[in-house]
Amino acid sequence: MKHFSLAFVTLSLLLSASLVIGQNTRFSDPDTVIKNEFWGNLYAEGGNSFFCDTAFSSKGFLLKDGYVYPLADIRSALDCGTSRSCEKDNRYRQIASDLHNMVPVKSRIEMQRRNVRYEDLGATVKPSDCGIRESAGFFEPPQRVKGDVARTVAYMVDTYDLPWIGATPVFQDWSRNDPPDDTELTRHRRVSEIQGNKNPFVTNPELIEQL
């Protein structure tokens, strides 16, 4: 009976942990993941910046690890305090270590994305050289990655029970009009191999319509 009780407690703890950490069960140290897995593995041979599609052979000071679903919004959703205090929160560390949400971004673009919401701004807002539109706290990504953004945000909302950072219909529309291409599918396959889980909204884009 004693052994049964111990096994039950152990199983309960494991189940509780799984509820906390979501699908990313492999990584929980953001700094190590960024250094070893993101730059040291996923982009070890270079690639292209996410929003501007600028080729790079290695990480330089003009590039940084960006998050499609910004960390500031994750901290706000978890209500874990400052960035320093959130680093002590296991749930935050797990979410911040998720490679599906990480992309290489030009440093200046990442600065512009702080405290903004994704939105369709329309032709009245002039796009930047990268095809980005910004206005009054809203951010519209280039057409070629709108679906990528939508499917990543949907993954973060669904996996970690985070709030939408924009209107749900906008993301659904972006996903419909920009289905997964070879670049997104190849990156998704690599991330899945490294991290051990898939983004179901990439493998089955129609799932976003159910959210």
ChimeraX commands (.cxc) that place a marker at each C-alpha (Angstrom):
marker #1 position 0.00,0.00,0.00 radius 0.5
marker #1 position 2.88,2.30,0.88 radius 0.5
marker #1 position 4.51,1.67,-2.50 radius 0.5
marker #1 position 1.19,2.33,-4.26 radius 0.5
marker #1 position 0.81,5.66,-2.46 radius 0.5
marker #1 position 4.35,6.69,-3.38 radius 0.5
marker #1 position 3.76,5.77,-7.02 radius 0.5
marker #1 position 0.50,7.73,-7.04 radius 0.5
marker #1 position 2.19,10.82,-5.60 radius 0.5
marker #1 position 5.01,10.54,-8.13 radius 0.5
marker #1 position 2.54,10.23,-11.01 radius 0.5
marker #1 position 0.58,13.21,-9.72 radius 0.5
marker #1 position 3.72,15.32,-9.58 radius 0.5
marker #1 position 4.66,14.34,-13.12 radius 0.5
marker #1 position 1.20,15.19,-14.39 radius 0.5
marker #1 position 1.28,18.52,-12.58 radius 0.5
marker #1 position 4.65,19.30,-14.11 radius 0.5
marker #1 position 3.36,18.52,-17.58 radius 0.5
marker #1 position 0.51,20.97,-17.07 radius 0.5
marker #1 position 3.02,23.66,-16.17 radius 0.5
marker #1 position 5.55,23.17,-18.93 radius 0.5
marker #1 position 3.31,22.55,-21.92 radius 0.5
marker #1 position 4.84,20.82,-24.92 radius 0.5
marker #1 position 8.45,21.96,-24.61 radius 0.5
marker #1 position 9.70,19.30,-22.21 radius 0.5
marker #1 position 13.34,19.36,-23.27 radius 0.5
marker #1 position 14.56,22.87,-22.45 radius 0.5
marker #1 position 14.14,25.21,-19.49 radius 0.5
marker #1 position 17.23,27.44,-19.57 radius 0.5
marker #1 position 16.67,30.26,-22.10 radius 0.5
marker #1 position 20.26,31.52,-22.14 radius 0.5
marker #1 position 21.70,28.06,-22.79 radius 0.5
marker #1 position 19.08,27.29,-25.44 radius 0.5
marker #1 position 19.80,30.56,-27.26 radius 0.5
marker #1 position 23.55,29.97,-27.24 radius 0.5
marker #1 position 23.73,26.23,-27.88 radius 0.5
marker #1 position 20.55,25.34,-29.76 radius 0.5
marker #1 position 19.38,28.51,-31.50 radius 0.5
marker #1 position 22.66,30.06,-32.68 radius 0.5
marker #1 position 24.87,27.01,-32.13 radius 0.5
marker #1 position 22.63,24.48,-33.85 radius 0.5
marker #1 position 19.57,25.80,-35.70 radius 0.5
marker #1 position 21.44,28.73,-37.28 radius 0.5
marker #1 position 24.99,27.43,-36.96 radius 0.5
marker #1 position 25.49,27.78,-40.71 radius 0.5
marker #1 position 23.69,31.09,-41.03 radius 0.5
marker #1 position 20.30,31.82,-42.54 radius 0.5
marker #1 position 18.02,34.78,-43.18 radius 0.5
marker #1 position 16.60,37.31,-40.73 radius 0.5
marker #1 position 12.92,36.66,-40.12 radius 0.5
marker #1 position 11.19,39.93,-40.97 radius 0.5
marker #1 position 13.66,41.46,-43.43 radius 0.5
marker #1 position 14.88,38.25,-45.12 radius 0.5
marker #1 position 18.49,39.48,-44.97 radius 0.5
marker #1 position 21.06,36.71,-45.40 radius 0.5
marker #1 position 23.70,36.18,-42.69 radius 0.5
marker #1 position 26.51,33.68,-42.26 radius 0.5
marker #1 position 26.92,34.10,-38.50 radius 0.5
marker #1 position 25.48,36.09,-35.63 radius 0.5
marker #1 position 26.73,39.67,-35.54 radius 0.5
marker #1 position 25.89,42.69,-33.40 radius 0.5
marker #1 position 23.18,43.71,-35.89 radius 0.5
marker #1 position 21.28,40.48,-35.23 radius 0.5
marker #1 position 19.61,39.13,-32.13 radius 0.5
marker #1 position 17.38,36.30,-31.05 radius 0.5
marker #1 position 13.83,37.60,-31.37 radius 0.5
marker #1 position 10.51,36.18,-30.23 radius 0.5
marker #1 position 7.42,36.16,-32.44 radius 0.5
marker #1 position 5.34,36.21,-29.25 radius 0.5
marker #1 position 7.39,38.82,-27.33 radius 0.5
marker #1 position 8.84,37.96,-23.94 radius 0.5
marker #1 position 7.43,41.17,-22.45 radius 0.5
marker #1 position 3.93,39.94,-23.29 radius 0.5
marker #1 position 4.70,36.54,-21.77 radius 0.5
marker #1 position 5.88,38.19,-18.56 radius 0.5
marker #1 position 2.74,40.31,-18.48 radius 0.5
marker #1 position 0.50,37.28,-19.03 radius 0.5
marker #1 position 2.21,35.29,-16.28 radius 0.5
marker #1 position 2.32,38.31,-13.96 radius 0.5
marker #1 position 5.73,37.18,-12.74 radius 0.5
marker #1 position 7.18,40.67,-12.34 radius 0.5
marker #1 position 10.33,42.10,-13.87 radius 0.5
marker #1 position 12.50,40.20,-16.34 radius 0.5
marker #1 position 14.89,39.36,-13.49 radius 0.5
marker #1 position 12.18,38.02,-11.21 radius 0.5
marker #1 position 10.52,36.10,-14.06 radius 0.5
marker #1 position 13.80,34.29,-14.67 radius 0.5
marker #1 position 13.18,32.52,-11.35 radius 0.5
marker #1 position 9.75,31.32,-12.51 radius 0.5
marker #1 position 9.93,27.78,-13.90 radius 0.5
marker #1 position 6.94,28.26,-16.18 radius 0.5
marker #1 position 8.40,31.42,-17.67 radius 0.5
marker #1 position 11.78,29.77,-18.19 radius 0.5
marker #1 position 10.13,26.87,-20.00 radius 0.5
marker #1 position 8.11,29.14,-22.30 radius 0.5
marker #1 position 11.08,31.43,-22.96 radius 0.5
marker #1 position 13.12,28.37,-24.00 radius 0.5
marker #1 position 10.69,27.30,-26.75 radius 0.5
marker #1 position 12.50,27.32,-30.10 radius 0.5
marker #1 position 9.25,27.42,-32.08 radius 0.5
marker #1 position 8.87,31.03,-30.91 radius 0.5
marker #1 position 12.47,32.14,-31.57 radius 0.5
marker #1 position 13.61,33.78,-34.82 radius 0.5
marker #1 position 16.71,35.72,-35.92 radius 0.5
marker #1 position 15.80,39.40,-36.08 radius 0.5
marker #1 position 17.66,42.60,-36.89 radius 0.5
marker #1 position 18.32,44.40,-33.61 radius 0.5
marker #1 position 16.60,47.62,-34.70 radius 0.5
marker #1 position 13.48,45.72,-35.73 radius 0.5
marker #1 position 13.31,43.95,-32.37 radius 0.5
marker #1 position 13.50,47.32,-30.59 radius 0.5
marker #1 position 10.57,48.59,-32.68 radius 0.5
marker #1 position 8.41,45.60,-31.74 radius 0.5
marker #1 position 8.29,46.28,-28.01 radius 0.5
marker #1 position 4.79,46.73,-26.58 radius 0.5
marker #1 position 3.05,46.51,-29.95 radius 0.5
marker #1 position 0.13,44.43,-31.18 radius 0.5
marker #1 position -0.14,42.63,-34.51 radius 0.5
marker #1 position -2.68,44.17,-36.85 radius 0.5
marker #1 position -3.61,44.77,-40.49 radius 0.5
marker #1 position -2.82,48.44,-41.06 radius 0.5
marker #1 position -3.68,48.69,-44.73 radius 0.5
marker #1 position -2.19,50.60,-47.64 radius 0.5
marker #1 position -2.58,53.98,-45.96 radius 0.5
marker #1 position 0.48,53.16,-43.81 radius 0.5
marker #1 position 3.68,53.23,-45.83 radius 0.5
marker #1 position 5.79,50.05,-45.47 radius 0.5
marker #1 position 9.46,50.12,-44.56 radius 0.5
marker #1 position 12.23,48.69,-46.73 radius 0.5
marker #1 position 11.49,45.31,-45.15 radius 0.5
marker #1 position 7.77,45.54,-45.90 radius 0.5
marker #1 position 6.84,46.23,-42.28 radius 0.5
marker #1 position 4.02,48.65,-41.42 radius 0.5
marker #1 position 3.84,50.32,-38.01 radius 0.5
marker #1 position 1.43,52.80,-36.50 radius 0.5
marker #1 position 0.38,53.82,-32.98 radius 0.5
marker #1 position 1.50,50.67,-31.21 radius 0.5
marker #1 position 0.50,48.27,-33.99 radius 0.5
marker #1 position 2.81,46.14,-36.12 radius 0.5
marker #1 position 2.05,44.50,-39.46 radius 0.5
marker #1 position 4.72,42.02,-40.64 radius 0.5
marker #1 position 5.69,41.58,-44.29 radius 0.5
marker #1 position 3.25,39.54,-46.37 radius 0.5
marker #1 position 5.66,36.63,-46.81 radius 0.5
marker #1 position 5.78,35.85,-43.05 radius 0.5
marker #1 position 2.26,36.78,-41.94 radius 0.5
marker #1 position 1.25,33.12,-41.90 radius 0.5
marker #1 position 4.42,32.19,-40.01 radius 0.5
marker #1 position 3.59,34.81,-37.37 radius 0.5
marker #1 position -0.03,33.66,-37.12 radius 0.5
marker #1 position 0.85,29.98,-36.69 radius 0.5
marker #1 position 3.51,30.77,-34.08 radius 0.5
marker #1 position 1.19,32.98,-32.06 radius 0.5
marker #1 position -1.54,30.33,-32.28 radius 0.5
marker #1 position 0.95,27.75,-31.00 radius 0.5
marker #1 position 1.90,29.92,-28.02 radius 0.5
marker #1 position -1.74,30.69,-27.22 radius 0.5
marker #1 position -2.81,27.06,-27.46 radius 0.5
marker #1 position 0.24,25.44,-25.84 radius 0.5
marker #1 position 0.82,27.80,-22.93 radius 0.5
marker #1 position -2.65,29.30,-22.46 radius 0.5
marker #1 position -1.42,32.78,-23.29 radius 0.5
marker #1 position -3.69,35.60,-24.52 radius 0.5
marker #1 position -3.82,36.62,-28.18 radius 0.5
marker #1 position -1.65,39.64,-28.96 radius 0.5
marker #1 position -3.97,40.90,-31.66 radius 0.5
marker #1 position -7.40,40.07,-33.04 radius 0.5
marker #1 position -7.92,36.34,-33.60 radius 0.5
marker #1 position -9.57,36.80,-37.03 radius 0.5
marker #1 position -6.51,38.73,-38.23 radius 0.5
marker #1 position -4.22,35.79,-37.43 radius 0.5
marker #1 position -6.65,33.33,-38.99 radius 0.5
marker #1 position -6.77,35.42,-42.16 radius 0.5
marker #1 position -2.96,35.67,-42.29 radius 0.5
marker #1 position -2.64,31.91,-41.96 radius 0.5
marker #1 position -5.15,31.27,-44.74 radius 0.5
marker #1 position -3.53,33.74,-47.15 radius 0.5
marker #1 position 0.05,32.71,-46.39 radius 0.5
marker #1 position 0.16,28.90,-46.02 radius 0.5
marker #1 position 3.38,27.15,-44.91 radius 0.5
marker #1 position 6.10,27.36,-47.56 radius 0.5
marker #1 position 9.30,25.33,-47.89 radius 0.5
marker #1 position 11.27,27.73,-45.68 radius 0.5
marker #1 position 8.78,27.49,-42.81 radius 0.5
marker #1 position 8.39,23.73,-43.16 radius 0.5
marker #1 position 12.16,23.16,-43.21 radius 0.5
marker #1 position 12.68,25.32,-40.12 radius 0.5
marker #1 position 9.77,23.60,-38.38 radius 0.5
marker #1 position 11.27,20.18,-39.08 radius 0.5
marker #1 position 14.63,21.26,-37.65 radius 0.5
marker #1 position 13.08,22.77,-34.53 radius 0.5
marker #1 position 10.98,19.65,-34.00 radius 0.5
marker #1 position 14.09,17.46,-34.23 radius 0.5
marker #1 position 15.99,19.62,-31.74 radius 0.5
marker #1 position 13.19,20.28,-29.25 radius 0.5
marker #1 position 11.14,17.11,-29.59 radius 0.5
marker #1 position 7.69,18.54,-30.35 radius 0.5
marker #1 position 5.84,19.99,-33.34 radius 0.5
marker #1 position 3.76,23.08,-33.91 radius 0.5
marker #1 position 0.42,21.53,-34.97 radius 0.5
marker #1 position -0.63,24.76,-36.69 radius 0.5
marker #1 position 2.22,24.32,-39.17 radius 0.5
marker #1 position 1.52,20.66,-39.88 radius 0.5
marker #1 position -2.27,21.26,-39.93 radius 0.5
marker #1 position -2.87,24.98,-40.64 radius 0.5
marker #1 position -6.66,24.56,-40.62 radius 0.5
marker #1 position -6.52,24.02,-36.84 radius 0.5
marker #1 position -6.21,27.77,-36.31 radius 0.5
marker #1 position -9.82,28.13,-37.44 radius 0.5
marker #1 position -10.89,26.21,-34.33 radius 0.5
marker #1 position -9.36,28.67,-31.85 radius 0.5
marker link #1:1,2 radius 0.2
marker link #1:2,3 radius 0.2
marker link #1:3,4 radius 0.2
marker link #1:4,5 radius 0.2
marker link #1:5,6 radius 0.2
marker link #1:6,7 radius 0.2
marker link #1:7,8 radius 0.2
marker link #1:8,9 radius 0.2
marker link #1:9,10 radius 0.2
marker link #1:10,11 radius 0.2
marker link #1:11,12 radius 0.2
marker link #1:12,13 radius 0.2
marker link #1:13,14 radius 0.2
marker link #1:14,15 radius 0.2
marker link #1:15,16 radius 0.2
marker link #1:16,17 radius 0.2
marker link #1:17,18 radius 0.2
marker link #1:18,19 radius 0.2
marker link #1:19,20 radius 0.2
marker link #1:20,21 radius 0.2
marker link #1:21,22 radius 0.2
marker link #1:22,23 radius 0.2
marker link #1:23,24 radius 0.2
marker link #1:24,25 radius 0.2
marker link #1:25,26 radius 0.2
marker link #1:26,27 radius 0.2
marker link #1:27,28 radius 0.2
marker link #1:28,29 radius 0.2
marker link #1:29,30 radius 0.2
marker link #1:30,31 radius 0.2
marker link #1:31,32 radius 0.2
marker link #1:32,33 radius 0.2
marker link #1:33,34 radius 0.2
marker link #1:34,35 radius 0.2
marker link #1:35,36 radius 0.2
marker link #1:36,37 radius 0.2
marker link #1:37,38 radius 0.2
marker link #1:38,39 radius 0.2
marker link #1:39,40 radius 0.2
marker link #1:40,41 radius 0.2
marker link #1:41,42 radius 0.2
marker link #1:42,43 radius 0.2
marker link #1:43,44 radius 0.2
marker link #1:44,45 radius 0.2
marker link #1:45,46 radius 0.2
marker link #1:46,47 radius 0.2
marker link #1:47,48 radius 0.2
marker link #1:48,49 radius 0.2
marker link #1:49,50 radius 0.2
marker link #1:50,51 radius 0.2
marker link #1:51,52 radius 0.2
marker link #1:52,53 radius 0.2
marker link #1:53,54 radius 0.2
marker link #1:54,55 radius 0.2
marker link #1:55,56 radius 0.2
marker link #1:56,57 radius 0.2
marker link #1:57,58 radius 0.2
marker link #1:58,59 radius 0.2
marker link #1:59,60 radius 0.2
marker link #1:60,61 radius 0.2
marker link #1:61,62 radius 0.2
marker link #1:62,63 radius 0.2
marker link #1:63,64 radius 0.2
marker link #1:64,65 radius 0.2
marker link #1:65,66 radius 0.2
marker link #1:66,67 radius 0.2
marker link #1:67,68 radius 0.2
marker link #1:68,69 radius 0.2
marker link #1:69,70 radius 0.2
marker link #1:70,71 radius 0.2
marker link #1:71,72 radius 0.2
marker link #1:72,73 radius 0.2
marker link #1:73,74 radius 0.2
marker link #1:74,75 radius 0.2
marker link #1:75,76 radius 0.2
marker link #1:76,77 radius 0.2
marker link #1:77,78 radius 0.2
marker link #1:78,79 radius 0.2
marker link #1:79,80 radius 0.2
marker link #1:80,81 radius 0.2
marker link #1:81,82 radius 0.2
marker link #1:82,83 radius 0.2
marker link #1:83,84 radius 0.2
marker link #1:84,85 radius 0.2
marker link #1:85,86 radius 0.2
marker link #1:86,87 radius 0.2
marker link #1:87,88 radius 0.2
marker link #1:88,89 radius 0.2
marker link #1:89,90 radius 0.2
marker link #1:90,91 radius 0.2
marker link #1:91,92 radius 0.2
marker link #1:92,93 radius 0.2
marker link #1:93,94 radius 0.2
marker link #1:94,95 radius 0.2
marker link #1:95,96 radius 0.2
marker link #1:96,97 radius 0.2
marker link #1:97,98 radius 0.2
marker link #1:98,99 radius 0.2
marker link #1:99,100 radius 0.2
marker link #1:100,101 radius 0.2
marker link #1:101,102 radius 0.2
marker link #1:102,103 radius 0.2
marker link #1:103,104 radius 0.2
marker link #1:104,105 radius 0.2
marker link #1:105,106 radius 0.2
marker link #1:106,107 radius 0.2
marker link #1:107,108 radius 0.2
marker link #1:108,109 radius 0.2
marker link #1:109,110 radius 0.2
marker link #1:110,111 radius 0.2
marker link #1:111,112 radius 0.2
marker link #1:112,113 radius 0.2
marker link #1:113,114 radius 0.2
marker link #1:114,115 radius 0.2
marker link #1:115,116 radius 0.2
marker link #1:116,117 radius 0.2
marker link #1:117,118 radius 0.2
marker link #1:118,119 radius 0.2
marker link #1:119,120 radius 0.2
marker link #1:120,121 radius 0.2
marker link #1:121,122 radius 0.2
marker link #1:122,123 radius 0.2
marker link #1:123,124 radius 0.2
marker link #1:124,125 radius 0.2
marker link #1:125,126 radius 0.2
marker link #1:126,127 radius 0.2
marker link #1:127,128 radius 0.2
marker link #1:128,129 radius 0.2
marker link #1:129,130 radius 0.2
marker link #1:130,131 radius 0.2
marker link #1:131,132 radius 0.2
marker link #1:132,133 radius 0.2
marker link #1:133,134 radius 0.2
marker link #1:134,135 radius 0.2
marker link #1:135,136 radius 0.2
marker link #1:136,137 radius 0.2
marker link #1:137,138 radius 0.2
marker link #1:138,139 radius 0.2
marker link #1:139,140 radius 0.2
marker link #1:140,141 radius 0.2
marker link #1:141,142 radius 0.2
marker link #1:142,143 radius 0.2
marker link #1:143,144 radius 0.2
marker link #1:144,145 radius 0.2
marker link #1:145,146 radius 0.2
marker link #1:146,147 radius 0.2
marker link #1:147,148 radius 0.2
marker link #1:148,149 radius 0.2
marker link #1:149,150 radius 0.2
marker link #1:150,151 radius 0.2
marker link #1:151,152 radius 0.2
marker link #1:152,153 radius 0.2
marker link #1:153,154 radius 0.2
marker link #1:154,155 radius 0.2
marker link #1:155,156 radius 0.2
marker link #1:156,157 radius 0.2
marker link #1:157,158 radius 0.2
marker link #1:158,159 radius 0.2
marker link #1:159,160 radius 0.2
marker link #1:160,161 radius 0.2
marker link #1:161,162 radius 0.2
marker link #1:162,163 radius 0.2
marker link #1:163,164 radius 0.2
marker link #1:164,165 radius 0.2
marker link #1:165,166 radius 0.2
marker link #1:166,167 radius 0.2
marker link #1:167,168 radius 0.2
marker link #1:168,169 radius 0.2
marker link #1:169,170 radius 0.2
marker link #1:170,171 radius 0.2
marker link #1:171,172 radius 0.2
marker link #1:172,173 radius 0.2
marker link #1:173,174 radius 0.2
marker link #1:174,175 radius 0.2
marker link #1:175,176 radius 0.2
marker link #1:176,177 radius 0.2
marker link #1:177,178 radius 0.2
marker link #1:178,179 radius 0.2
marker link #1:179,180 radius 0.2
marker link #1:180,181 radius 0.2
marker link #1:181,182 radius 0.2
marker link #1:182,183 radius 0.2
marker link #1:183,184 radius 0.2
marker link #1:184,185 radius 0.2
marker link #1:185,186 radius 0.2
marker link #1:186,187 radius 0.2
marker link #1:187,188 radius 0.2
marker link #1:188,189 radius 0.2
marker link #1:189,190 radius 0.2
marker link #1:190,191 radius 0.2
marker link #1:191,192 radius 0.2
marker link #1:192,193 radius 0.2
marker link #1:193,194 radius 0.2
marker link #1:194,195 radius 0.2
marker link #1:195,196 radius 0.2
marker link #1:196,197 radius 0.2
marker link #1:197,198 radius 0.2
marker link #1:198,199 radius 0.2
marker link #1:199,200 radius 0.2
marker link #1:200,201 radius 0.2
marker link #1:201,202 radius 0.2
marker link #1:202,203 radius 0.2
marker link #1:203,204 radius 0.2
marker link #1:204,205 radius 0.2
marker link #1:205,206 radius 0.2
marker link #1:206,207 radius 0.2
marker link #1:207,208 radius 0.2
marker link #1:208,209 radius 0.2
marker link #1:209,210 radius 0.2
marker link #1:210,211 radius 0.2
view
